[in-house]
Amino acid sequence: MLGILKHRRRARIAAQPFPEAWVDILSRNFRLYRRLPAPDRLELHGKTLVFLAEKDFEACGGLVMSDEIRVTIAAQACLLLLHRKTDYYPGLSSVLVYPRAFLVDDRQVLEPDLVREGGEDVRRGESWSRGNVILSWEDVLAGGRGFNVVLHEFAHQLDTEDGDVDGAPWLGERGQASRWAAVLGEHYRELRETVARRRSTLLDEYAATSPAEFFAVATEVFFEKALRLRREHPDLYQELARYYNQDPAGWY
Ligand SMILES: [Zn+2]
């Protein structure tokens, strides 16, 4: 019964008009939005409205929260949910946004996506298993040129849905899980070897840190460099296309 009510409430919210000003925001700040086929764009609008209705956004470090920030982040998070039955990141309650890369207390951190700047470990994003994603707004805006911190952190959220943060989100039927493990595992090992030999790689070498980072970085590349990924690693592309039920290389 609860499920039906939730479903109805979401359907009602998703059917509300999507403000024209928000279309402008997405056209400006979300490069992939302009490539989306029209039906996908409509679905994305509905899912974004639901996400905004259900999740809190908190301004941190002096940031002033705005519709621009909320809509830009929500829509990119919802790109990962298109064409699928979804419970809208059920473990997530708040998105915390800092103006730029941030320093935070280490103790509670599940997935610190570290970047070193000026000799210090600073973060452009984090995903916690208990309720939070943290993002640097400056880095959100800088995305779309091969990397995308929002897609990265929300891929971690999908990864936590089945309990473990291990690079394998919930995959449904068993055949898919074993194929996933084989294909992603092989590419992960290959990437680690290539990085160890100091050769350049399509996936950022940060993906060689752990299977969880591999999945998050592969998700960024799947959407942001779809054509190259399909050309250079067709089996990895296919596996991600099956999981996301999308074909971003077809948007070009
Ligand atoms: Zn990560």
Boltz pocket constraint, residues with backbone or C-beta under 6 A from the ligand:
constraints:
  - pocket:
      binder: B
      contacts: [[A, 111], [A, 112], [A, 113], [A, 152], [A, 156], [A, 212], [A, 213], [A, 216]]
      max_distance: 6.0
